[in-house]
Amino acid sequence: MVVDDEPDIRYLLRKMLEKEGYEVTEARDGRECLEKLKKERPDLILLDIMMPGMFGWEVSKRIKEDEATKSIPVAMLTVRTSEEDKVKSLEESLADWHISKPMDREKLMETIKWLLETPPKR
């Protein structure tokens, strides 16, 4: 699942992932993501941090604190690149990884593969 308020980012990620054989679902914001999780169980969530309504950090924390969804790997995918932001993603929001935008396509695919093969350890 790709969660980002920018349509161009969702489109770009969808095309990259589909080219690699992944099935992609999208959400425009955190609330839509949480709603879709009630019906769908994606194998991985790529989650933007800065979105209207609810920041991705809050969305990630809710996903990871919910027994039904906590095993879904969450990777923050964001322009926020400071060490403080990375720590907040991993420690406070309980995300499994922090990926900086702009992303290198090859590195992104390697990270996705690794996250799908390595179950979260929380």
C-alpha positions, 0 to 999 in steps of 0.5 A, a space after each residue: 500500500 502506498 500512502 501519500 497525499 501527492 498524486 504524482 508520488 503515488 503514481 510514480 511508486 505504483 508504476 515502479 512497484 507494478 513493473 517489479 510485479 507487485 500489486 499496489 493499493 493506494 491511500 491519499 492520507 492517513 485516515 483512508 489508509 486506516 479505513 482500508 486496513 479494516 478490509 485489506 491486508 497489504 504485505 507492506 505499507 509505504 507511508 509519507 510523513 507530512 500529510 493533511 489531517 494526520 501525520 504518517 507518524 501517528 498512522 504508523 503508531 496506530 498500525 503498530 499498536 493494533 494487534 490485527 495490523 502490527 505485523 505489517 511492515 511499515 516504511 516511512 517514505 519522506 523528505 524528512 531526513 534529519 536524524 531526529 526524524 529517523 529516530 521519531 519514525 523508528 522509535 516513536 511511531 514504531 515504523 520498521 524503516 525510514 526511506 528518504 525522498 528522493 529515493 533511488 529506485 534500485 535501493 527502494 526495491 532492495 529495501 522493499 524486498 528486505 522488508 517483505 522477507 524480514 518480519 517486524 521484530 516488535 
